[in-house]
Amino acid sequence: MDPYVFEFKGISLRWYTLLILIGVLVGFRLVNKEGRRFNVNKDFLFNLCFWVIIFGIIGARLYYVVFNFSIYKNDPISILKIWEGGLAIHGALLMGFITLVFYCKKYKMPIIRITDFCVPALLFAQGIGRWGNFFNNEAHGAATSLAHLQSLPIPKFVIEGMNVSGIYYEPTFYYESILCLIGFLVIMVIRRFKYIKIGTLTSLYLMYYGIIRFFIESMRTDSLMLGGFKVAQIVSVIMFILGLANLMVISRKTKFEDLYNDLDKTNIRF
């Protein structure tokens, strides 16, 4: 699979870069649209998204490099070549969330309300961004047979792209992408429910993506490791527990308390 959109006289654009950019731009539009519904200042959301994306990318790269330091220790300049792949979503989530917390505290904005805004955009961006792994021939599973792939509802071009040097691999990137986009659609519907509470979307994201990534990671062969354990699975379990705990706390509130869609009582002006 050709990783380049185009190459011309030393100038090139990788699919990996383009797809991440598309995910970011559409994600920002989704966050901004929801912000307008609640009358949140556009400049606040733009600046928030800008810094979250910047530090999220830095976090994604540092996270990956830390667990693959042996690859980069003799060539530290290659750490900067993020367009070649090597971004860990959990690093992006961690650094992005820390950035969001500091920025929201600075302007006295409710953190959990803003994370609820970001959840659909995040799932969409993850679903689109995974296709960058496809063009980079990374984030796939173990070797398998052509017959097995053809027995599954996988597009022909994906199957062909999973043929690397004559060996077919499980397209785990594809499974994760589809599941993220399904999650995006489901959450877009759920957030319109009349009695959904603030923080519910964030909790559902933590639980949903935690489950997805735990099982997808069990199929991957390029996992980041900590001792004999896959780091992504450890983090996925933590995500699920945090989401479940927060959902249990939310469930104790009364039916009309802290409603996500209560536009009259929202207090997030900037």
PEBEL-V846401 format. One record per pair of residues at least 4 apart in sequence whose C-alpha atoms are under 8 Angstrom apart, sorted by the first residue. I is the first residue (numbers start at 1). J is the second residue. If there is no record, write none. Layout:
BEGIN
i=I j=J
i=I j=J
END
This chain:
BEGIN
i=1 j=134
i=1 j=135
i=1 j=136
i=1 j=137
i=1 j=161
i=2 j=135
i=2 j=136
i=3 j=14
i=3 j=15
i=3 j=16
i=3 j=135
i=3 j=136
i=4 j=12
i=4 j=13
i=4 j=14
i=4 j=15
i=4 j=135
i=5 j=12
i=5 j=13
i=5 j=14
i=5 j=15
i=6 j=12
i=6 j=13
i=6 j=14
i=7 j=11
i=7 j=12
i=7 j=13
i=8 j=12
i=13 j=17
i=13 j=18
i=14 j=18
i=14 j=83
i=15 j=19
i=15 j=132
i=15 j=135
i=16 j=20
i=16 j=83
i=16 j=84
i=16 j=85
i=16 j=129
i=16 j=131
i=16 j=132
i=16 j=133
i=16 j=135
i=16 j=136
i=17 j=21
i=17 j=83
i=17 j=132
i=18 j=22
i=19 j=23
i=19 j=128
i=19 j=129
i=19 j=131
i=19 j=132
i=20 j=24
i=20 j=125
i=20 j=128
i=20 j=129
i=20 j=132
i=21 j=25
i=22 j=26
i=22 j=125
i=22 j=128
i=23 j=27
i=23 j=124
i=23 j=125
i=23 j=126
i=23 j=128
i=23 j=129
i=24 j=28
i=24 j=53
i=24 j=125
i=25 j=29
i=26 j=30
i=26 j=121
i=26 j=125
i=27 j=31
i=27 j=118
i=27 j=120
i=27 j=121
i=27 j=122
i=27 j=124
i=27 j=125
i=28 j=32
i=28 j=46
i=28 j=49
i=28 j=121
i=29 j=33
i=30 j=34
i=30 j=120
i=30 j=121
i=31 j=35
i=31 j=45
i=31 j=117
i=31 j=118
i=31 j=121
i=32 j=36
i=32 j=42
i=32 j=45
i=32 j=46
i=33 j=37
i=34 j=38
i=34 j=117
i=35 j=39
i=35 j=40
i=35 j=41
i=35 j=42
i=35 j=45
i=35 j=117
i=36 j=40
i=36 j=41
i=36 j=42
i=38 j=263
i=38 j=266
i=38 j=268
i=39 j=268
i=39 j=269
i=40 j=44
i=40 j=45
i=40 j=268
i=40 j=269
i=40 j=270
i=41 j=45
i=41 j=269
i=41 j=270
i=42 j=46
i=43 j=47
i=44 j=48
i=44 j=270
i=45 j=49
i=46 j=50
i=47 j=51
i=48 j=52
i=48 j=100
i=48 j=103
i=49 j=53
i=50 j=54
i=51 j=55
i=51 j=56
i=51 j=99
i=52 j=56
i=52 j=95
i=52 j=96
i=52 j=97
i=52 j=99
i=52 j=100
i=53 j=57
i=53 j=96
i=54 j=58
i=55 j=59
i=55 j=92
i=55 j=95
i=55 j=96
i=55 j=99
i=56 j=60
i=56 j=91
i=56 j=92
i=56 j=93
i=56 j=94
i=56 j=95
i=56 j=96
i=57 j=61
i=57 j=87
i=57 j=92
i=58 j=62
i=58 j=92
i=58 j=95
i=59 j=63
i=59 j=91
i=59 j=92
i=59 j=93
i=59 j=94
i=59 j=95
i=59 j=96
i=60 j=64
i=60 j=87
i=60 j=88
i=60 j=89
i=60 j=90
i=60 j=91
i=60 j=92
i=60 j=93
i=60 j=95
i=61 j=65
i=61 j=79
i=61 j=82
i=61 j=86
i=61 j=87
i=61 j=88
i=61 j=91
i=61 j=92
i=62 j=66
i=62 j=91
i=63 j=67
i=63 j=87
i=63 j=88
i=63 j=90
i=63 j=91
i=64 j=68
i=64 j=86
i=64 j=87
i=64 j=88
i=64 j=91
i=64 j=224
i=65 j=69
i=65 j=72
i=65 j=79
i=65 j=86
i=67 j=224
i=67 j=225
i=67 j=226
i=68 j=72
i=68 j=224
i=69 j=73
i=70 j=74
i=71 j=75
i=72 j=76
i=72 j=78
i=72 j=79
i=75 j=79
i=76 j=80
i=77 j=81
i=81 j=85
i=82 j=86
i=82 j=87
i=84 j=136
i=85 j=133
i=85 j=136
i=87 j=91
i=87 j=92
i=88 j=92
i=89 j=93
i=90 j=94
i=90 j=232
i=90 j=235
i=91 j=95
i=92 j=96
i=93 j=97
i=94 j=98
i=95 j=99
i=96 j=100
i=97 j=101
i=98 j=102
i=99 j=103
i=100 j=104
i=100 j=111
i=101 j=105
i=101 j=111
i=102 j=106
i=103 j=107
i=104 j=108
i=104 j=109
i=104 j=110
i=104 j=111
i=105 j=109
i=105 j=110
i=105 j=111
i=107 j=270
i=109 j=114
i=109 j=268
i=109 j=270
i=110 j=114
i=110 j=268
i=111 j=115
i=112 j=116
i=112 j=198
i=112 j=199
i=112 j=202
i=113 j=117
i=113 j=198
i=113 j=199
i=113 j=260
i=114 j=118
i=115 j=119
i=115 j=199
i=115 j=202
i=116 j=120
i=116 j=198
i=116 j=199
i=116 j=200
i=116 j=201
i=116 j=202
i=117 j=121
i=118 j=122
i=119 j=123
i=119 j=201
i=119 j=202
i=119 j=205
i=120 j=124
i=120 j=184
i=120 j=185
i=120 j=187
i=120 j=188
i=121 j=125
i=121 j=184
i=122 j=126
i=123 j=127
i=123 j=180
i=123 j=181
i=123 j=183
i=123 j=184
i=124 j=128
i=124 j=180
i=124 j=181
i=124 j=184
i=125 j=129
i=126 j=130
i=126 j=177
i=126 j=180
i=127 j=131
i=127 j=176
i=127 j=177
i=127 j=178
i=127 j=179
i=127 j=180
i=127 j=181
i=128 j=132
i=128 j=177
i=129 j=133
i=129 j=177
i=130 j=134
i=130 j=173
i=130 j=174
i=130 j=176
i=130 j=177
i=131 j=135
i=131 j=173
i=131 j=174
i=131 j=177
i=132 j=136
i=133 j=137
i=133 j=138
i=133 j=139
i=133 j=173
i=134 j=138
i=134 j=139
i=134 j=161
i=134 j=173
i=134 j=174
i=137 j=161
i=137 j=162
i=137 j=164
i=139 j=171
i=139 j=172
i=139 j=173
i=139 j=220
i=139 j=221
i=139 j=222
i=140 j=169
i=140 j=170
i=140 j=171
i=140 j=172
i=140 j=173
i=140 j=220
i=140 j=221
i=140 j=222
i=141 j=169
i=141 j=170
i=141 j=171
i=141 j=172
i=141 j=219
i=141 j=220
i=141 j=221
i=141 j=222
i=142 j=169
i=142 j=170
i=142 j=219
i=142 j=220
i=142 j=221
i=143 j=167
i=143 j=168
i=143 j=169
i=143 j=170
i=144 j=148
i=144 j=149
i=144 j=167
i=144 j=168
i=144 j=169
i=144 j=170
i=145 j=149
i=145 j=167
i=145 j=168
i=145 j=169
i=146 j=150
i=146 j=159
i=146 j=168
i=147 j=151
i=148 j=152
i=149 j=154
i=149 j=159
i=149 j=170
i=150 j=154
i=150 j=156
i=150 j=159
i=154 j=158
i=154 j=159
i=155 j=159
i=156 j=160
i=157 j=161
i=158 j=162
i=158 j=171
i=159 j=163
i=159 j=168
i=159 j=171
i=162 j=167
i=162 j=168
i=162 j=169
i=162 j=170
i=162 j=171
i=163 j=167
i=163 j=168
i=163 j=169
i=164 j=168
i=164 j=169
i=170 j=219
i=171 j=175
i=172 j=176
i=172 j=216
i=172 j=219
i=172 j=220
i=173 j=177
i=174 j=178
i=175 j=179
i=175 j=216
i=176 j=180
i=176 j=212
i=176 j=213
i=176 j=216
i=177 j=181
i=178 j=182
i=179 j=183
i=179 j=212
i=180 j=184
i=180 j=209
i=181 j=185
i=182 j=186
i=183 j=187
i=183 j=208
i=184 j=188
i=185 j=189
i=186 j=190
i=187 j=191
i=187 j=201
i=188 j=192
i=189 j=193
i=190 j=196
i=191 j=196
i=191 j=201
i=191 j=260
i=191 j=261
i=192 j=196
i=192 j=261
i=193 j=261
i=194 j=259
i=194 j=261
i=195 j=255
i=195 j=256
i=195 j=259
i=195 j=260
i=195 j=261
i=196 j=200
i=196 j=259
i=196 j=260
i=196 j=261
i=197 j=250
i=197 j=257
i=197 j=258
i=197 j=259
i=197 j=260
i=197 j=261
i=198 j=258
i=198 j=259
i=198 j=260
i=199 j=203
i=199 j=246
i=199 j=247
i=199 j=250
i=199 j=260
i=200 j=204
i=200 j=246
i=200 j=247
i=200 j=250
i=201 j=205
i=202 j=206
i=202 j=243
i=203 j=207
i=203 j=242
i=203 j=243
i=203 j=244
i=203 j=246
i=203 j=247
i=204 j=208
i=204 j=243
i=204 j=247
i=205 j=209
i=205 j=210
i=205 j=243
i=206 j=210
i=206 j=239
i=206 j=240
i=206 j=242
i=206 j=243
i=207 j=211
i=207 j=239
i=207 j=240
i=207 j=241
i=207 j=242
i=207 j=243
i=207 j=244
i=208 j=212
i=208 j=240
i=209 j=213
i=209 j=236
i=209 j=240
i=210 j=214
i=210 j=235
i=210 j=236
i=210 j=237
i=210 j=238
i=210 j=239
i=210 j=240
i=211 j=215
i=211 j=236
i=211 j=237
i=211 j=240
i=212 j=216
i=213 j=217
i=213 j=232
i=213 j=233
i=213 j=236
i=214 j=218
i=214 j=232
i=214 j=233
i=214 j=236
i=214 j=237
i=215 j=219
i=216 j=220
i=217 j=223
i=217 j=230
i=217 j=232
i=217 j=233
i=218 j=233
i=223 j=230
i=223 j=231
i=223 j=232
i=224 j=230
i=224 j=231
i=224 j=232
i=225 j=229
i=225 j=230
i=225 j=231
i=226 j=230
i=226 j=231
i=229 j=233
i=229 j=234
i=230 j=234
i=231 j=235
i=232 j=236
i=233 j=237
i=234 j=238
i=235 j=239
i=236 j=240
i=237 j=241
i=238 j=242
i=239 j=243
i=240 j=244
i=241 j=245
i=242 j=246
i=243 j=247
i=244 j=248
i=245 j=249
i=246 j=250
i=247 j=251
i=248 j=252
i=249 j=253
i=253 j=257
i=258 j=262
i=262 j=266
END
